Amino acid sequence: MNICVVGTGYVGLVTGAVFADLGNDVVCVDKDQDKIAALKAGGMPIYEPGLEEMVLRNAGDGRLSFTSDLAVSVRHADVIFIAVGTPPKDTGETDLSHVESVAAEIGRSMNRYKVVVNKSTVPVGTGGFVREVIARHQSRAIEFDVVSNPEFLREGSAIEDTLRPDRIVIGAPTQQVAMTLVELYAPLERPMIITDLPSAEVIKYASNAFLAAKISFINAISNVCEAAGADVTQVMKGMGLDSRIGGAFLQAGLGYGGSCFPKDVDSLIHTPRTSWRQWPKLSVPSATRPSPCWAWPSSPTPTTCARPRASR
C-alpha cells in the first residue's frame, strides 16, 4: 500500500518507519527542509530505541523516503496520515492550525479517492472539521473519507507500542472504509476496535484523562495517609492487587507531566466550551492545579489538600 505520513515528529516518524517495515511504500513529509535533509542523510530528529536502525534499513531497501513536497506525495498515496503537532493555546484549547494547513493542501492536491487518517491527538469533532477543509479546497469534487486512528505511544517504547499495542482504535464512517486500516494493521495481529469517528477521538482523550485522574487520586490518598498515619505504599499495594483497579499509574509522587497528559486534560476540559452542543459539566484533575482530596465520610463536601503534591 502507498502511504503518506505528514509530519516527522515523534508520532509521524515512528508510524512511517513501522509501516515501511511491514512492507508498505511510505513517504514521510515535513515542511522543515533541514529536517528532511537530515533524515535523508541518516540523521534522526529524535531518539527512540530501535528507530534509527529501522529507518536506515527501510530507507536502504527503498520502502521509506522523505520529502517536503506534500502535493506530489498526496497524489501518489492511497492512505494519508496526518501526524502534525497540535500544541495547546494559552486558553487550553488545542491549536489545530497545522492540521488545517495540511488538510487544505490535501484538498488542493487530491487527484483520486483517498483515505485521510487523523493520527494527531485532536479534540472530538476534528474529523468533521478536516473533511470540511479538504472539501472546501478541492478544485473539483473527488470522493474521500476521513478516519480517526489515535496513537497510544510511550516515549522510550514507541516502536514496541506500535508493533504490539494493547489495542488499535479505528474510527471510520463505514465498515468498508475501516477495512482499509484493518488491512494495513493486519500483520500485527493485535486487537482492533472499530468505532464511529467521534468515539475514536474521545477514546484517546478519555484514556489519557483517566490515567491522569488515577495519578491525581493516589496523590490525594497520599495526603490522607499522611494525616492518618497510614503507609501509602501499603495502600497502593492493597488497591493495585484488585483486578478492577490495577497497579499501573497508581504510584504517589510528583504528579503527572510530560508532553501529553497536561495538554490532553486541558483540551478535554475545554471541549465543552467550544461546542454548540449541551455538554455536562466536566472537571478533570489538572497537572497545573492541586489534586483534590477526598473528604472523610463525615464531611458533607470535598476538602482541599492542606499540602498538595507538586506537579511537573
Backbone torsions as a table, in degrees:
resi	resn	phi	psi	omega
1	MET	NA	141.0	178.0
2	ASN	-89.3	120.6	-173.4
3	ILE	-123.2	137.7	172.5
4	CYS	-116.3	127.0	176.7
5	VAL	-114.3	117.6	-178.1
6	VAL	-96.0	116.2	-175.8
7	GLY	111.2	124.7	179.8
8	THR	-116.4	36.0	173.1
9	GLY	-81.9	-156.7	-174.9
10	TYR	-58.2	-49.9	-176.8
11	VAL	-73.6	-47.1	-174.6
12	GLY	-63.8	-45.0	-177.3
13	LEU	-68.2	-41.7	178.1
14	VAL	-64.9	-44.6	179.6
15	THR	-60.3	-46.8	-179.3
16	GLY	-63.2	-43.3	-178.7
17	ALA	-64.0	-42.3	-178.3
18	VAL	-68.2	-43.7	178.9
19	PHE	-63.4	-36.4	176.1
20	ALA	-65.5	-38.8	-179.7
21	ASP	-66.1	-23.8	178.1
22	LEU	-84.9	1.4	174.4
23	GLY	104.7	5.8	179.4
24	ASN	-88.6	159.4	172.7
25	ASP	-92.2	115.6	-171.6
26	VAL	-122.5	134.2	170.2
27	VAL	-120.0	126.9	177.3
28	CYS	-99.5	130.6	-174.7
29	VAL	-115.9	138.6	175.0
30	ASP	-149.2	140.3	179.5
31	LYS	-75.8	-14.6	177.3
32	ASP	-79.0	100.9	-175.0
33	GLN	-68.4	-30.0	176.9
34	ASP	-65.6	-40.5	178.2
35	LYS	-64.8	-41.9	179.2
36	ILE	-63.7	-42.7	178.6
37	ALA	-61.2	-41.0	179.3
38	ALA	-65.4	-42.0	179.5
39	LEU	-64.7	-39.8	177.4
40	LYS	-63.1	-30.3	179.7
41	ALA	-86.9	0.3	178.4
42	GLY	94.9	7.2	178.1
43	GLY	-85.4	144.3	-179.2
44	MET	-106.5	129.4	178.3
45	PRO	-76.1	-16.0	179.2
46	ILE	-136.6	162.8	173.4
47	TYR	-108.6	129.4	174.8
48	GLU	-149.4	126.2	-177.8
49	PRO	-51.9	124.2	177.4
50	GLY	88.1	-10.1	-175.2
51	LEU	-71.3	-46.8	-177.2
52	GLU	-59.2	-45.0	-180.0
53	GLU	-62.2	-41.3	-179.0
54	MET	-67.1	-41.9	179.4
55	VAL	-64.4	-49.0	-177.7
56	LEU	-63.8	-38.6	-179.3
57	ARG	-64.7	-46.4	-176.6
58	ASN	-77.2	-30.2	173.7
59	ALA	-66.7	-40.6	178.1
60	GLY	-64.4	-33.2	179.6
61	ASP	-83.9	-3.6	176.4
62	GLY	84.2	9.0	179.8
63	ARG	-92.3	-14.8	-176.5
64	LEU	-130.2	126.9	178.9
65	SER	-137.1	168.7	-175.7
66	PHE	-133.8	140.9	-178.8
67	THR	-156.9	162.5	172.5
68	SER	-107.1	4.6	-178.9
69	ASP	-93.0	91.9	-178.0
70	LEU	-69.1	-38.8	-176.6
71	ALA	-58.9	-49.2	179.7
72	VAL	-63.7	-40.5	-178.9
73	SER	-64.8	-39.7	178.8
74	VAL	-63.6	-43.9	-177.4
75	ARG	-64.8	-31.3	-177.6
76	HIS	-83.2	-21.3	-169.6
77	ALA	-85.9	152.6	169.7
78	ASP	-93.4	-38.4	-179.4
79	VAL	-127.6	133.3	-178.9
80	ILE	-119.1	119.6	177.3
81	PHE	-97.4	126.6	173.4
82	ILE	-94.7	114.1	-176.6
83	ALA	-133.1	46.6	-179.5
84	VAL	-94.2	168.8	-177.4
85	GLY	-70.1	146.3	175.7
86	THR	-130.1	71.3	-175.5
87	PRO	-70.2	160.1	178.4
88	PRO	-81.2	147.5	170.2
89	LYS	-84.6	172.7	179.4
90	ASP	-60.6	-26.8	-178.3
91	THR	-80.1	-12.2	-173.7
92	GLY	99.2	-14.5	177.9
93	GLU	-68.6	149.2	178.8
94	THR	-79.2	132.9	177.7
95	ASP	-84.1	111.5	-178.0
96	LEU	-101.5	16.9	-175.4
97	SER	-63.3	-37.5	178.8
98	HIS	-68.6	-40.5	177.2
99	VAL	-63.0	-43.7	-179.9
100	GLU	-62.9	-42.9	-179.9
101	SER	-61.6	-42.8	179.1
102	VAL	-67.1	-43.2	179.9
103	ALA	-60.6	-39.9	179.2
104	ALA	-63.2	-43.2	-180.0
105	GLU	-68.4	-35.0	175.0
106	ILE	-60.5	-45.2	178.9
107	GLY	-60.5	-43.3	-179.3
108	ARG	-68.0	-29.1	-172.8
109	SER	-98.6	-11.1	-173.1
110	MET	-64.0	130.4	-178.8
111	ASN	-119.2	-10.9	178.5
112	ARG	-162.1	179.5	-177.8
113	TYR	-57.8	134.7	178.1
114	LYS	-135.5	154.6	167.0
115	VAL	-106.2	119.0	-179.1
116	VAL	-103.9	122.5	-172.4
117	VAL	-113.0	123.3	173.0
118	ASN	-80.9	108.2	175.7
119	LYS	-100.3	-24.1	177.2
120	SER	-63.1	152.0	175.1
121	THR	-77.3	114.3	-173.1
122	VAL	-135.5	154.6	179.3
123	PRO	-68.3	158.9	176.3
124	VAL	-60.1	136.5	-176.8
125	GLY	103.0	-11.3	-177.6
126	THR	-67.9	-31.1	177.9
127	GLY	-58.7	-44.3	177.0
128	GLY	-65.5	-37.4	178.0
129	PHE	-63.6	-45.5	179.3
130	VAL	-62.3	-41.3	179.2
131	ARG	-61.9	-43.0	-179.5
132	GLU	-64.6	-41.2	-179.4
133	VAL	-65.6	-45.2	179.7
134	ILE	-60.8	-48.7	-178.3
135	ALA	-61.3	-38.1	-178.0
136	ARG	-67.0	-28.7	-176.2
137	HIS	-99.9	3.8	175.7
138	GLN	-73.9	138.5	175.7
139	SER	-77.5	-25.6	173.4
140	ARG	-146.0	156.6	-175.5
141	ALA	-70.5	118.3	176.7
142	ILE	-128.1	133.4	-178.2
143	GLU	-69.3	145.0	175.8
144	PHE	-160.6	165.2	175.6
145	ASP	-132.9	150.7	178.5
146	VAL	-113.1	133.4	-177.3
147	VAL	-126.4	147.1	172.8
148	SER	-105.6	127.4	-179.2
149	ASN	-139.5	74.5	-173.9
150	PRO	-63.5	150.5	177.5
151	GLU	-97.8	152.8	178.3
152	PHE	-133.3	56.1	-174.9
153	LEU	-92.6	145.6	173.4
154	ARG	-111.6	135.7	177.9
155	GLU	-61.3	132.5	-178.8
156	GLY	96.9	-15.5	178.0
157	SER	-141.8	31.2	-174.6
158	ALA	-66.0	-39.6	178.5
159	ILE	-62.7	-48.3	178.5
160	GLU	-60.9	-42.0	-179.3
161	ASP	-67.1	-28.9	178.5
162	THR	-79.9	-38.3	-179.3
163	LEU	-79.0	-31.9	-178.1
164	ARG	-133.3	62.4	-178.8
165	PRO	-72.6	155.5	174.4
166	ASP	-62.5	-37.7	178.2
167	ARG	-158.9	155.3	175.2
168	ILE	-115.1	119.5	-176.4
169	VAL	-101.0	125.5	179.9
170	ILE	-126.3	111.9	177.2
171	GLY	-104.1	113.8	-173.2
172	ALA	-136.4	156.0	-179.6
173	PRO	-71.5	-27.9	179.2
174	THR	-142.4	161.8	177.2
175	GLN	-63.3	-37.4	-179.1
176	GLN	-61.7	-43.2	177.9
177	VAL	-66.2	-41.0	179.6
178	ALA	-59.4	-32.1	-177.4
179	MET	-64.5	-23.6	175.3
180	THR	-62.3	-43.9	177.9
181	LEU	-73.6	-35.6	177.4
182	VAL	-59.8	-43.6	178.3
183	GLU	-62.6	-39.2	-178.3
184	LEU	-65.8	-39.9	-177.1
185	TYR	-90.9	-7.4	-174.3
186	ALA	-53.0	-38.6	-179.1
187	PRO	-61.4	-20.6	-179.1
188	LEU	-75.1	-24.3	-180.0
189	GLU	53.3	50.4	179.4
190	ARG	-117.7	159.6	-179.8
191	PRO	-61.0	135.4	177.6
192	MET	-121.9	140.8	174.1
193	ILE	-121.0	123.4	-179.0
194	ILE	-104.7	123.2	-176.7
195	THR	-131.2	178.9	167.1
196	ASP	-73.7	168.2	-172.8
197	LEU	-65.1	-48.1	179.5
198	PRO	-60.6	-36.2	-179.7
199	SER	-63.5	-40.5	178.1
200	ALA	-63.5	-39.6	178.6
201	GLU	-64.2	-39.4	180.0
202	VAL	-70.8	-35.8	-179.1
203	ILE	-54.8	-42.9	-179.0
204	LYS	-62.5	-52.5	-178.1
205	TYR	-66.7	-40.9	-179.0
206	ALA	-63.4	-37.7	179.8
207	SER	-64.2	-49.2	-179.3
208	ASN	-67.4	-38.7	179.3
209	ALA	-66.0	-36.6	178.9
210	PHE	-65.2	-43.8	179.2
211	LEU	-65.0	-39.0	176.1
212	ALA	-63.4	-41.0	179.1
213	ALA	-65.0	-35.2	179.3
214	LYS	-65.7	-41.4	176.8
215	ILE	-64.6	-44.9	179.9
216	SER	-63.8	-37.3	-178.7
217	PHE	-64.1	-46.9	-177.4
218	ILE	-69.0	-27.6	174.0
219	ASN	-68.3	-37.1	175.7
220	ALA	-65.4	-41.9	177.1
221	ILE	-64.1	-33.2	177.0
222	SER	-59.9	-39.8	177.2
223	ASN	-66.5	-37.5	175.8
224	VAL	-63.0	-43.5	179.5
225	CYS	-61.7	-41.6	-179.5
226	GLU	-62.6	-39.9	-179.8
227	ALA	-72.8	-31.0	-175.1
228	ALA	-94.9	-6.0	-178.0
229	GLY	79.9	19.8	179.7
230	ALA	-91.5	161.4	179.4
231	ASP	-97.9	108.8	-175.2
232	VAL	-64.2	-29.2	179.3
233	THR	-65.3	-37.5	176.5
234	GLN	-71.3	-36.6	177.4
235	VAL	-63.2	-44.3	179.4
236	MET	-61.3	-42.5	179.8
237	LYS	-64.5	-43.6	-179.8
238	GLY	-65.1	-36.6	176.8
239	MET	-72.3	-44.4	-173.0
240	GLY	-66.7	-25.7	178.4
241	LEU	-73.8	-11.8	173.5
242	ASP	-75.1	118.5	-175.2
243	SER	-61.4	-22.2	178.1
244	ARG	-75.4	-20.4	-176.8
245	ILE	-105.8	-55.0	-179.9
246	GLY	78.0	156.3	-175.4
247	GLY	-91.5	-10.7	-178.3
248	ALA	-68.0	137.4	179.3
249	PHE	61.2	26.5	-179.6
250	LEU	-121.4	47.1	178.4
251	GLN	-119.3	120.8	179.2
252	ALA	-68.4	143.3	-179.1
253	GLY	178.0	-139.2	-174.1
254	LEU	-72.9	-19.2	-173.3
255	GLY	109.2	-168.1	-177.3
256	TYR	-106.1	154.8	-179.8
257	GLY	-155.6	-146.5	179.8
258	GLY	89.1	-171.2	-174.1
259	SER	-88.1	-11.6	-172.6
260	CYS	-112.7	-56.2	-171.2
261	PHE	-54.1	-52.4	-176.8
262	PRO	-60.0	-45.7	-177.0
263	LYS	-71.9	-33.6	179.7
264	ASP	-70.6	-38.7	176.5
265	VAL	-63.4	-46.4	179.2
266	ASP	-62.0	-40.6	-179.5
267	SER	-66.5	-39.5	178.6
268	LEU	-64.6	-41.1	177.6
269	ILE	-64.8	-35.7	-175.7
270	HIS	-76.9	-22.0	-174.3
271	THR	-54.3	-47.2	180.0
272	PRO	-62.0	-26.5	-177.2
273	ARG	-74.6	-19.3	-177.6
274	THR	-108.0	2.1	-177.4
275	SER	-99.5	150.8	176.2
276	TRP	-83.9	-7.4	-179.0
277	ARG	-82.5	164.9	173.8
278	GLN	-89.6	109.7	-177.6
279	TRP	-104.6	149.2	170.5
280	PRO	-70.3	156.6	178.1
281	LYS	-63.7	132.5	-176.1
282	LEU	-122.7	130.7	175.9
283	SER	-137.5	122.7	-179.4
284	VAL	-124.0	136.4	178.2
285	PRO	-53.2	132.9	-176.6
286	SER	-109.2	147.4	178.6
287	ALA	-68.8	-17.2	-176.5
288	THR	-99.1	2.2	179.4
289	ARG	-126.1	154.0	174.5
290	PRO	-60.2	139.9	177.0
291	SER	-68.6	136.8	-179.6
292	PRO	-69.9	142.1	173.5
293	CYS	-85.1	152.4	172.9
294	TRP	-90.1	134.2	-175.8
295	ALA	-72.1	150.8	170.1
296	TRP	-64.2	152.6	-176.4
297	PRO	-52.8	-30.6	-177.0
298	SER	-78.2	-12.1	-177.8
299	SER	-88.2	130.1	-175.5
300	PRO	-73.5	-22.2	-177.9
301	THR	-135.7	154.8	176.9
302	PRO	-59.5	147.1	178.5
303	THR	-108.7	165.9	178.2
304	THR	-97.2	139.2	-179.5
305	CYS	-59.5	136.5	178.7
306	ALA	-70.6	-38.5	179.8
307	ARG	-131.9	83.4	-176.0
308	PRO	-65.2	147.7	177.6
309	ARG	-70.4	147.4	179.3
310	ALA	-73.3	152.3	176.5
311	SER	-115.4	154.4	176.0
312	ARG	-117.1	NA	NA
